[in-house]
Amino acid sequence: MPISRVGEIAYQPASPAGGTRLQANPPVCNRCWHEITPQNFGRASVVGQAPSPGRFEFIECTACTVVHARDPERTLFWVQHQHGARPPVPFG
């Protein structure tokens, strides 16, 4: 479930070595909370500082941003969310 019981976007735990916390599936826009699909994916970025409070994925839909991701960022995003993979490098 992407929205927690307390009304917050749910995230997967970071790896023990640290890193970026990805949103739980299905991902939602951090601004409007609409579910992200291949058709409305705007962009993803990494915000926050390591180690505390931590780095996490910030996702925006096409309605909430004028900046739209291109490949390979789009492909990497969907690979991570389809397979629960950890990002090899932070989003840009």
C-alpha positions in Angstrom: 0.0 0.0 0.0 1.6 3.3 -1.1 -0.2 5.4 1.6 0.4 4.4 5.2 -2.4 4.2 7.9 -1.3 7.6 9.2 -1.6 9.3 5.8 2.0 9.3 4.7 3.6 7.9 1.6 5.0 4.4 2.4 8.7 3.6 1.7 10.7 0.5 1.5 13.4 0.2 4.1 16.9 1.3 3.1 19.5 -1.4 2.7 21.6 -2.1 5.9 24.5 -0.2 4.2 22.3 2.8 3.8 21.3 4.2 0.5 18.1 5.5 -1.0 14.7 4.5 0.2 12.3 3.7 -2.6 8.6 4.1 -2.4 6.5 1.1 -1.7 4.6 -0.3 -4.8 2.6 1.0 -6.5 4.5 4.4 -6.4 2.5 7.6 -6.1 3.2 11.3 -6.9 4.7 13.0 -3.8 2.8 16.1 -4.6 -0.8 14.9 -5.4 -0.7 11.3 -4.3 -2.0 10.0 -7.7 -0.7 6.5 -8.6 2.2 6.7 -11.0 1.9 4.8 -14.3 4.1 4.7 -17.4 1.7 7.3 -18.9 1.9 9.9 -16.2 5.4 9.4 -14.9 7.1 12.8 -14.8 10.3 12.4 -13.0 12.0 10.9 -9.9 14.8 12.4 -7.9 16.6 11.7 -4.6 16.1 14.1 -1.7 17.5 14.2 1.8 20.9 13.6 3.3 22.6 10.5 4.5 22.7 9.1 7.0 19.9 11.0 8.8 17.2 11.7 8.1 18.1 9.7 5.1 17.8 9.8 1.3 14.5 9.0 -0.3 12.9 8.8 -3.7 10.7 11.9 -4.6 8.4 11.2 -7.5 6.3 13.7 -9.5 3.6 13.0 -12.1 3.3 14.9 -15.4 0.5 17.1 -13.9 2.8 18.2 -11.1 6.0 19.0 -13.0 7.0 20.4 -16.3 10.3 18.4 -16.2 9.9 15.0 -17.7 12.4 12.1 -17.4 13.8 10.5 -20.4 15.5 7.1 -20.9 17.6 5.7 -19.3 16.1 7.3 -16.1 12.5 6.1 -17.1 13.7 2.6 -17.7 15.7 2.5 -14.4 12.6 3.7 -12.5 10.3 1.0 -13.8 12.9 -1.7 -13.3 13.3 -0.7 -9.7 9.6 -0.7 -9.1 8.8 -3.9 -10.9 11.5 -5.9 -9.2 12.2 -4.1 -6.0 15.8 -3.6 -7.0 18.1 -1.1 -5.3 19.3 1.8 -7.5 23.0 1.4 -8.5 23.4 5.2 -8.6 21.1 8.0 -7.4 18.6 9.6 -9.8 19.7 12.9 -11.3 
